[in-house]
Amino acid sequence: MACSFGKGLDKDTGSFYCVIVTLLMAEPRRKKAAPKVDIYKAWCKACGICVAFCPTGSLARDEAGYPYVKYPDKCTNCGWCEIRCPDFAITVQQKRDEARKMRESFEEEAPEGTAAPGE
């Protein structure tokens, strides 16, 4: 056996284990691109609803009560902050990009004369 990860296992299981470990180690995991959360403070009334509804706690409030992204790595791109904001002061950019890509892929695959979702 060429790999030491499967040592101590029977021949078939050890070989399978070596292949899996080699594949996992060969390609490094790509980090998920952090969603771009834009908070337009001119429209925000600092109500705190977005911070309260954030399921991961990635949003926080500054000294004046305005929201900001405190932990961008924790953001799951759920869009709850954007949906719950009564002033439309928050946009989650990656969510919009994914919707645009989905609409474009539908347009490519759709037969002529068929409308894309939302049109």
C-alpha positions as CSV (number, residue, x, y, z in Angstrom):
1,M,0.0,0.0,0.0
2,A,1.5,3.3,-1.1
3,C,-0.3,5.5,1.5
4,S,0.1,5.3,5.2
5,F,-3.5,6.5,6.1
6,G,-5.0,3.1,5.5
7,K,-2.5,1.2,7.6
8,G,-4.0,-1.3,9.9
9,L,-7.1,-1.7,7.7
10,D,-7.9,-4.7,5.4
11,K,-6.6,-4.3,1.8
12,D,-9.9,-3.1,0.2
13,T,-10.9,-0.7,3.0
14,G,-7.4,0.6,3.3
15,S,-7.1,1.3,-0.4
16,F,-10.5,3.1,-0.5
17,Y,-9.6,5.1,2.6
18,C,-6.3,6.2,1.0
19,V,-8.1,7.3,-2.2
20,I,-10.6,9.4,-0.2
21,V,-7.9,11.0,1.9
22,T,-5.7,11.7,-1.1
23,L,-8.6,13.4,-2.9
24,L,-9.5,15.5,0.1
25,M,-5.9,16.6,0.6
26,A,-5.2,17.3,-3.1
27,E,-7.8,20.1,-3.6
28,P,-7.8,22.7,-0.9
29,R,-11.3,23.8,0.3
30,R,-12.3,27.1,-1.3
31,K,-13.5,29.7,1.1
32,K,-17.1,30.9,0.5
33,A,-17.1,34.4,-0.8
34,A,-18.5,36.7,1.9
35,P,-21.8,38.3,0.9
36,K,-21.6,42.1,0.5
37,V,-24.1,43.6,2.9
38,D,-24.7,47.2,2.1
39,I,-26.3,49.4,4.8
40,Y,-27.5,52.8,3.5
41,K,-27.4,54.9,6.7
42,A,-29.2,57.8,5.2
43,W,-32.3,55.7,5.0
44,C,-31.8,53.8,8.3
45,K,-33.7,54.9,11.3
46,A,-31.6,52.7,13.7
47,C,-34.6,50.6,14.8
48,G,-32.4,47.4,15.3
49,I,-34.8,45.0,13.6
50,C,-32.1,43.7,11.3
51,V,-29.7,43.0,14.2
52,A,-32.5,41.3,16.2
53,F,-33.4,39.0,13.3
54,C,-29.9,38.1,12.2
55,P,-29.7,34.3,12.9
56,T,-25.9,34.2,13.1
57,G,-25.3,37.4,15.0
58,S,-23.1,38.9,12.3
59,L,-24.8,42.3,12.6
60,A,-24.3,44.6,15.5
61,R,-25.2,48.2,16.4
62,D,-22.7,51.1,16.8
63,E,-22.8,53.8,19.5
64,A,-25.5,55.7,17.6
65,G,-27.6,52.5,17.2
66,Y,-26.9,52.1,13.5
67,P,-26.3,48.5,12.3
68,Y,-23.0,47.4,10.8
69,V,-21.5,44.0,9.8
70,K,-19.4,43.0,12.8
71,Y,-18.7,39.4,11.7
72,P,-18.8,39.1,7.9
73,D,-17.5,35.5,8.0
74,K,-20.6,34.4,10.1
75,C,-23.0,35.8,7.5
76,T,-24.9,32.9,5.7
77,N,-26.5,35.2,3.1
78,C,-30.0,34.4,4.3
79,G,-31.2,37.9,3.5
80,W,-33.4,38.2,6.6
81,C,-31.9,41.6,7.4
82,E,-32.8,42.8,3.9
83,I,-36.4,41.4,4.1
84,R,-37.1,42.7,7.6
85,C,-35.7,46.2,7.2
86,P,-38.8,48.6,7.1
87,D,-36.7,51.3,5.5
88,F,-35.2,49.3,2.7
89,A,-31.8,50.4,3.9
90,I,-30.1,47.0,3.6
91,T,-29.2,45.0,0.5
92,V,-27.4,41.7,0.4
93,Q,-25.6,41.8,-3.0
94,Q,-24.6,38.2,-3.4
95,K,-28.2,37.1,-3.0
96,R,-29.2,39.5,-5.9
97,D,-26.3,38.1,-8.0
98,E,-27.5,34.6,-7.5
99,A,-31.1,35.5,-8.5
100,R,-29.8,37.2,-11.7
101,K,-27.7,34.1,-12.6
102,M,-30.7,31.9,-12.1
103,R,-32.8,34.1,-14.3
104,E,-30.1,34.2,-17.0
105,S,-29.8,30.4,-17.0
106,F,-33.6,30.1,-17.3
107,E,-33.6,32.4,-20.3
108,E,-30.9,30.4,-22.0
109,E,-32.8,27.1,-21.5
110,A,-36.3,28.4,-22.1
111,P,-38.0,27.9,-25.4
112,E,-38.6,31.1,-27.3
113,G,-41.6,33.1,-26.2
114,T,-41.4,31.9,-22.5
115,A,-41.0,34.6,-19.9
116,A,-38.4,34.3,-17.2
117,P,-39.6,34.2,-13.6
118,G,-40.6,37.6,-12.3
119,E,-41.3,39.1,-15.7
